[in-house]
């Protein structure tokens, strides 16, 4: 019974969401834009812990308190743009933020069927970011995003015709592309904090090998790093790509090779022993990665170094 009570409530359809908000049925079963400026939404009726069956994009004008961003804190009073994808748990742990949205766009995945966006939407990594990785908009950026929301709202309230879906999908794609651009700007403007985070990542990996965690847990994973810096794996990868031109997996691979070179050049460990010390189950996998990264086999590197 307790397990059922603690399980997140599933909100499968837009009609379910409107019902939870205390609103009338959506005009379109697969896409809905809720304007909080003149639509009274009772967010207290939404289950604290819930899972969506659709995409959600919301601008919250005020997010109370402070939320963790990596190892630092940022004031979230100015609000931000949040993204959620189907299957994502909302309101869990410290991701819960109670504030009414100024705009809320709900899109069922079926709305994209037959359009390239059905597949391409997976490329927008911010749909898997955590709430504390909100996109904070400058005033100019906010104007741009709001204009797109207004265009979608106007189109959805107009008479439906053969072009309606094409137009709305184009507008949604425009919204996503601007969000992508603005997130890249956010990575740049927070570069000082990101550099501190980069140093923290190096310390975490150094400790991973120094404490021989690799012997019990295997290779360090993106999830392991992300958890230790309080970021989602997707946000960590996108942040690193913006900062150093590599995603989190590539970053880990480079650190593995650096450690391998150190062991090969300063110890008498065999190639197999070096591989196992780093967390590889099979030395062949280590040798393959090493040669891919250096154009040399581990033994050839050792000979060239000596």
Secondary structure, 3 states (H helix, E strand, C coil): CHHHHHCCEEECCHHHHHHHHCCCCCCCCCEEEEECCCCCCCHHHCCCCEEECCEEEEEECCCCCEEEECCEEEECCCCEEEEECCCCEECCHHHCCCCCEEEEEEECHHHHCCCCHHHHHHHCHHHHCCHHHCECCCHHHHHHHHHHHHHHHHHHHCCCCCCHHHHHHHHHHHHHHHHHHHHHHHHHHCHHHHHHHHHHHHHHHHHHHHCCHHHHHCCCCHHHHHHHCCCCHHHHHHHHHHHHCCCHHHHHHHHHHHHHHHHHHHCCCCHHHHHHHHCCCCHHHHHHHHHHHHCCCHHHHHHHHC
